[in-house]
Amino acid sequence: MDFEAAIFDLDGTLLNSMDVWEQIDIAFLKKRNLPVPADYVTEICARSFEEAARYTIDLFGLAESVGDIIDEWNDMAAYEYAHNIKLFPYALDYLLHLKANGIKLAVATGLPRELFLPCLENNSVLGLFDTLCSTDEVGRGKEFPDVFELAARRLQAAPQRCIVFDDALPAIKSAKQANMIVCGVYDKYSAIHRTEIEHIADYYVFDFKAAPLPRKGV
């Protein structure tokens, strides 16, 4: 398959950040004397921050507002994203290869800009992307194709000429619904869904050393 644009998830795909979120979730719930359900991280990873906060409120019967929970999560995560969270191995090489071959690059993430912008800048990749899209802009998480479709429009690329990289099953499903090429990326938090992801996706990789290359320029 050929492609002219590549759309990347961040958490668990380009960024080695899911352990940080597990620790944030543990600390957030421990503060309220609540246990961490085994599937909690998996359940919220494809949701927008607002959807994840609503899910958390409903799951635990919390009296706090969505805005208060999001603010607390952002405060807990801000330092880690700005200073400590790094790219997965081979991710930078792959981005540079695509850029050198004229492939348009986009981010499609559930993270808010105040978290992902400092992180991309700290990892020296912010300037590689032609557009940065967050589910905050479309109002729905990646269980819907909205953010992927937004990225394709901004890149002026037909959906069938876009490849999406994501680790989460709901995002894999919605990207396929948008008629895009999909590459599932292994992450231990989504490994429980690996068989289904491999069945749906066009490609499945454990790291970006094995990621599909565009035909032109190769």
Backbone torsions as a table, in degrees:
resi	resn	phi	psi	omega
1	MET	NA	141.2	178.5
2	ASP	-103.8	157.1	177.2
3	PHE	-152.2	153.4	179.2
4	GLU	-116.9	-6.8	179.9
5	ALA	-144.4	145.1	179.5
6	ALA	-126.8	130.5	-176.3
7	ILE	-117.9	124.8	-171.7
8	PHE	-116.9	130.5	162.1
9	ASP	-69.8	160.3	178.2
10	LEU	-104.6	-71.7	-176.7
11	ASP	-57.4	121.4	176.6
12	GLY	79.6	-1.8	179.9
13	THR	-120.1	-71.8	172.4
14	LEU	-85.0	-37.2	-173.9
15	LEU	-102.7	132.4	177.1
16	ASN	-84.5	73.7	-168.3
17	SER	-121.5	-7.3	-171.4
18	MET	-68.2	-30.4	176.1
19	ASP	-63.4	-36.4	177.7
20	VAL	-61.8	-43.9	-179.6
21	TRP	-67.2	-33.8	176.4
22	GLU	-62.2	-43.8	179.4
23	GLN	-65.7	-37.6	176.7
24	ILE	-64.1	-44.6	179.6
25	ASP	-61.5	-43.0	179.4
26	ILE	-61.9	-47.0	-178.5
27	ALA	-65.5	-40.6	-179.7
28	PHE	-61.6	-46.5	-177.8
29	LEU	-77.0	-35.9	178.1
30	LYS	-61.3	-37.7	178.0
31	LYS	-58.2	-26.5	-178.9
32	ARG	-105.6	12.5	179.6
33	ASN	57.2	41.2	-179.8
34	LEU	-116.5	144.1	176.4
35	PRO	-76.5	159.8	176.4
36	VAL	-98.6	109.8	177.8
37	PRO	-59.2	147.6	-175.5
38	ALA	-59.1	-32.8	-176.3
39	ASP	-102.3	13.8	-173.5
40	TYR	-63.8	-49.5	-179.0
41	VAL	-61.6	-43.3	179.1
42	THR	-62.3	-39.9	-177.1
43	GLU	-66.4	-33.3	-174.6
44	ILE	-98.8	-7.4	-169.9
45	CYS	-67.2	-27.6	-179.8
46	ALA	-97.4	-0.9	-177.8
47	ARG	-88.2	154.7	169.8
48	SER	-66.8	165.0	179.2
49	PHE	-59.3	-40.7	-179.6
50	GLU	-64.1	-44.1	178.8
51	GLU	-64.7	-40.2	178.9
52	ALA	-64.5	-38.4	178.3
53	ALA	-67.0	-42.4	178.2
54	ARG	-64.1	-41.8	177.5
55	TYR	-59.4	-43.1	-179.4
56	THR	-65.8	-43.4	178.2
57	ILE	-60.0	-46.6	-178.6
58	ASP	-67.9	-40.4	-176.6
59	LEU	-64.4	-40.7	-174.2
60	PHE	-107.9	0.1	-179.9
61	GLY	64.6	38.6	-177.2
62	LEU	-75.8	147.6	179.1
63	ALA	-92.1	-5.4	-177.5
64	GLU	-74.2	158.8	179.4
65	SER	-84.4	159.9	176.0
66	VAL	-57.2	-45.2	-178.4
67	GLY	-62.0	-40.2	179.9
68	ASP	-64.9	-40.2	-179.6
69	ILE	-68.1	-43.6	178.4
70	ILE	-61.1	-43.3	179.2
71	ASP	-61.1	-40.4	179.6
72	GLU	-66.7	-43.9	176.8
73	TRP	-59.6	-46.5	-179.4
74	ASN	-60.7	-43.1	179.8
75	ASP	-62.3	-39.7	-179.0
76	MET	-70.4	-31.3	-174.0
77	ALA	-93.8	-20.1	-168.3
78	ALA	-56.3	-48.3	-177.0
79	TYR	-64.5	-42.9	-178.4
80	GLU	-61.4	-43.7	-179.5
81	TYR	-68.0	-36.8	-177.0
82	ALA	-75.9	-24.3	-170.9
83	HIS	-127.3	-33.4	-166.4
84	ASN	-114.3	-28.7	-175.3
85	ILE	-75.4	130.1	-175.6
86	LYS	-117.5	167.1	173.7
87	LEU	-71.2	153.5	171.3
88	PHE	-67.7	156.5	176.2
89	PRO	-54.8	141.2	177.0
90	TYR	73.0	-6.0	-178.5
91	ALA	-64.9	-44.4	-179.4
92	LEU	-63.3	-44.7	179.1
93	ASP	-58.8	-40.4	-179.1
94	TYR	-67.5	-44.0	177.9
95	LEU	-60.1	-43.4	-180.0
96	LEU	-65.1	-37.8	178.2
97	HIS	-64.2	-46.3	179.2
98	LEU	-60.9	-45.3	-179.2
99	LYS	-60.5	-42.1	-179.3
100	ALA	-65.8	-23.1	179.9
101	ASN	-99.4	15.3	173.0
102	GLY	78.5	17.4	179.2
103	ILE	-83.0	132.1	176.6
104	LYS	-75.5	140.7	-174.9
105	LEU	-121.4	138.6	178.1
106	ALA	-139.0	153.9	169.0
107	VAL	-103.5	138.0	171.4
108	ALA	-133.3	104.2	-169.4
109	THR	-134.5	156.9	172.2
110	GLY	-88.6	-3.1	179.8
111	LEU	-76.6	149.9	171.6
112	PRO	-76.7	156.3	-176.3
113	ARG	-60.4	-32.9	-177.7
114	GLU	-67.1	-16.4	173.9
115	LEU	-95.6	-47.4	-171.5
116	PHE	-79.7	-28.4	179.6
117	LEU	-62.9	-50.5	177.3
118	PRO	-61.1	-34.1	-179.0
119	CYS	-67.5	-46.3	178.8
120	LEU	-64.6	-38.4	178.2
121	GLU	-66.1	-43.2	180.0
122	ASN	-63.5	-28.9	178.2
123	ASN	-92.9	6.6	174.6
124	SER	60.7	34.8	178.5
125	VAL	-123.0	-1.8	-176.1
126	LEU	-55.4	-42.2	-176.9
127	GLY	-72.7	-8.2	179.9
128	LEU	-78.1	-22.1	-172.2
129	PHE	-92.0	137.8	179.0
130	ASP	-81.4	-26.0	176.2
131	THR	-155.2	152.3	-178.8
132	LEU	-125.4	117.9	-175.3
133	CYS	-120.4	134.9	178.1
134	SER	-121.7	149.6	176.9
135	THR	-63.0	-18.8	175.0
136	ASP	-58.7	-28.6	-176.9
137	GLU	-78.4	-22.7	-175.3
138	VAL	-111.3	-12.0	173.4
139	GLY	82.6	-0.5	178.1
140	ARG	-138.6	150.3	-179.4
141	GLY	-75.0	-176.0	-173.8
142	LYS	-82.0	6.7	166.2
143	GLU	-73.4	-7.9	171.5
144	PHE	-117.3	152.9	-174.1
145	PRO	-81.9	2.8	-170.7
146	ASP	-52.4	-47.2	-174.3
147	VAL	-70.4	-32.0	176.0
148	PHE	-69.6	-40.5	178.0
149	GLU	-65.9	-37.3	175.6
150	LEU	-61.1	-44.6	179.4
151	ALA	-61.2	-43.6	179.8
152	ALA	-62.3	-42.2	178.8
153	ARG	-62.4	-43.9	-179.2
154	ARG	-66.9	-30.9	177.3
155	LEU	-83.0	-7.9	-176.9
156	GLN	55.7	47.0	-179.7
157	ALA	-123.3	138.6	175.9
158	ALA	-65.2	140.6	-178.1
159	PRO	-51.9	-40.9	-177.2
160	GLN	-70.9	-8.0	176.6
161	ARG	-104.5	10.6	178.3
162	CYS	-108.3	140.1	171.0
163	ILE	-111.5	132.9	-179.2
164	VAL	-108.7	132.6	175.7
165	PHE	-111.0	121.7	-179.2
166	ASP	-154.8	155.1	-179.7
167	ASP	-102.8	-14.2	-170.8
168	ALA	-98.8	134.6	-178.4
169	LEU	-55.8	-47.7	-179.8
170	PRO	-58.5	-37.9	178.8
171	ALA	-69.9	-37.9	176.5
172	ILE	-59.2	-45.1	-179.5
173	LYS	-63.4	-45.8	-175.2
174	SER	-71.0	-34.5	177.0
175	ALA	-64.7	-37.6	175.7
176	LYS	-67.2	-37.4	176.6
177	GLN	-62.2	-28.8	178.3
178	ALA	-81.9	4.9	177.1
179	ASN	68.7	33.7	178.3
180	MET	-103.1	156.9	170.1
181	ILE	-72.0	138.9	-174.7
182	VAL	-129.1	133.5	173.2
183	CYS	-118.4	113.8	174.3
184	GLY	-75.4	139.3	-179.6
185	VAL	-117.8	128.0	-177.8
186	TYR	-64.0	134.9	168.7
187	ASP	-145.9	140.7	-173.7
188	LYS	-62.5	-26.1	-178.7
189	TYR	-77.2	-19.1	177.0
190	SER	-109.9	7.1	-177.1
191	ALA	-60.5	-27.7	178.5
192	ILE	-60.5	-25.0	-179.2
193	HIS	-102.4	11.9	-172.7
194	ARG	-56.2	-45.6	-177.2
195	THR	-60.2	-44.1	-180.0
196	GLU	-69.1	-39.3	177.9
197	ILE	-62.0	-45.6	179.6
198	GLU	-61.6	-34.0	179.3
199	HIS	-69.0	-37.1	-175.6
200	ILE	-85.6	-41.4	-172.3
201	ALA	-74.6	157.2	175.6
202	ASP	-78.9	-30.0	178.0
203	TYR	-137.9	158.9	172.9
204	TYR	-145.2	128.0	-176.5
205	VAL	-132.4	155.5	176.2
206	PHE	-95.0	-19.5	174.1
207	ASP	-160.2	171.5	-174.3
208	PHE	-78.1	-5.6	172.8
209	LYS	-65.1	-27.2	-178.5
210	ALA	-103.3	8.0	-176.1
211	ALA	-68.6	148.4	-178.0
212	PRO	-64.4	144.0	-179.7
213	LEU	-105.8	148.7	176.2
214	PRO	-69.0	148.6	-178.4
215	ARG	-67.8	-41.4	-177.5
216	LYS	-72.7	136.2	176.7
217	GLY	82.5	2.4	-178.0
218	VAL	-105.1	NA	NA
